[in-house]
Amino acid sequence: MAVQIKYFASLRDRLGRAGDRLEVVDGLTVAGVWATLWPDTPLPPNTLTAVNLDYADLAQPVADGDEVAFFPPVTGG
């Protein structure tokens, strides 16, 4: 049982990879995904998150098969 993690734009460049895979444990949240994978790297301010292509907050639980994405704020014009 695992979740797929994706990093986008400058966050992907900063971390040096486009994604990860993480085994699911009971009670895992979006914040817990980041903390497990990057325990020495604080989540950058204003980072947006999504679970299965829907915006999510850091407290949202994740489950087997979910896709969790982390990306910097986007602007357009």
Secondary structure, DSSP 8 states (H G I E B T S, - for coil): -EEEEEE-HHHHHHHTSSEEEEE--TT-BHHHHHHHH-TTS---TT-EEEETTEEE-TT-B--TT-EEEEE------
